[in-house]
């Protein structure tokens, strides 16, 4: 069931699930999502997406690192959209991995923490919501994962 979902509390809840990891106590988390940012979606499925993105960011940043989530509203083809970006100050995404990041079993983690399926599943959920997900490296260092979803009217 797709319904209006307020993103700010959804991001808080997602971080709450990720912050169970003891490493989270060494990382600063900033939820800069606008109070009015509301998308059309299924909150349980969207939490899956953001838990995945936040967990990846948490595993990427150094101790004392920073993770921020920001939103902006924009218009494209006379439709309102919300962009929600997960930003971290980790090492960024290796250039050889970036083009294939959303393919199954692509993972830079050589430990038991990654299946290589998380972003593939996240992309599937976002696509089902009529949105897009993309990844890039930030000019100042770190990664940016952007989820764009239809805004609720």
Buried (B, 14 or more C-beta within 10 A) or exposed (E): EBEEBBBBEBBBBBBEBBBEBEEBEEBEBEBEBBEEBBBBBBBEBBBBBBBBBBBBBBBBBEEEBBBBBBBBEEEEEEEBBBBBBBBBBBBBBEEEEBEEBBEEEBBBEEEEEBEEEBBBBBBBBBEEBBBBBBBBBBEEEBBBBBBBBBBBE
